[in-house]
Amino acid sequence: MCPDTGEPARIYLDNAATSWPKPEAVYIAVDHYQRQLGAPAGRGGYAEAITVAQAVNDARRKVARLVGLADPSHLIFTLNGTDSLNLVIHGLLGDGDHVITSDVEHNSVLRPLTHLETAGRITVTRVGCGAGGVVDPADIRAAIRPATRLIALSHASNVTGAVQPIEAIGRIAREAGVLLLCDAAQTIGHLPLDMERLHVDFLAASGHKGLLGPLGTGVLAIRPAAAARLKSVRQGGTGTQSDETRQPEQLPWKFEAGNLNVPGILGLRAGVEFLAERGVMELHRESQDLTTQLLAGFAGIKGLRVMGPSTSDQRVPLVSVTIEGYDPQEVALGLDAGYRIQVRSGLHCAPAMHRSLGTHASGGTIRFSLGPFTTASDIDAAVGAVRELASSQMWI
């Protein structure tokens, strides 16, 4: 209970949308920048501007290290994960190119591809997934054509939590000379990542989910061998080569036009430092235990269906369910209103995934997503609340 109001304490289980709470150091970093530094990055020679530039470069190095990118200059700060994906899709593809993607994808991939496809510029093959929500690498291999330029795939579904076989698909892409764009929004910070081991050319991610940074932050990691093939889609000031009217070709400035979101990036650095201190593998093990607890609790609830893999080792800490006879939106509202348990309901910006699962027409699913501050008692409370709601016909 909340000591101030006597009401139930807030239990936040929507970390797949954005993580909350953040590590205390994230709040401190953002506040310190706003109150004490306040300078732009790369645009001044005074003390605070130099401090900010050094801090941004340090953040770049730490995120690059987290994803196994050897050259930090190829780590681009973006507006969000969607922006990162758009930078690749619009900066790489040209007339006549063919792209392979899947039914697992978020609208951040589906919509820009559909935009180019509708304009008649590209063709797209959308590969399905099995009942567990996992793409078969053999289907990717079979879809490759001479004109295939890009494979764009999520590392893990934001609906089922299922982790995709990106390493196997990356090997297929590399053998075929096709570039691989990996949407790591749901895996970065949750799973150990190594771009070289996964054979990934472009890794796009949000900064505000598993990396624990503020909203309005994202990253794009570019494999050096693929960098020259990507055009800039935004041009503007960089604080470098200011006498030139053309966008610099050097990274990261080629893709970082305009002022960076410095308070967000410094908050992101603090989030990444928290991950490094705690250890991504250790946090992963803890989240797997809690996900196992959640799956076990849901298993005994009549009428409840769990989407995706049956075990926690095949998924990120995210579980979507339906309850027979109940609208997902009503369940989410009931959990918040009656128990202060906050989850996400609906289609989760992934309509093709819901069509594959058969949940599109009924309004999607109820999604429970865990973070590093989720506790076993939070899981017990969520399971108990869902059990109560599922057994009652009069709770709305």
Buried (B, 14 or more C-beta within 10 A) or exposed (E): EEEEEEEBEEBBBBBBBBBBEBBEBBBEBBEBBEEEBEBBBBBBEEEBBEBBBEBBBBBBBBBBBBBBBEEBBBBBBBBBBBBBBBBBBBBBBEEEBBBBBBBBBBBBBBBBBEBBBEEEEBBBBBBEBEEBBBBBBEBBBEBBEEEBBBBBBBBBBBBBBBBBBBEBBBBBBBEBEBBBBBBBBBBBBBBEBEBEEBBBBBBBBBBBBBBBBBBBBBBBBBBEEBBEBBBBBBEEBBBEEEEEEEBBEEBBBBBBBEBBBBBBBBBBBBBBBBBEEEEBEEBBEBBBBBBBBBBEBBEEBEEBBBBBBEEBEBBBBBBBBBBEEBBBEBBBEBBBEBBBBBBBBBBBBBBBBBBBBEBBEEBBBBBBBBBBBBEEEBBEBBBEBBBBBBEEEEBE
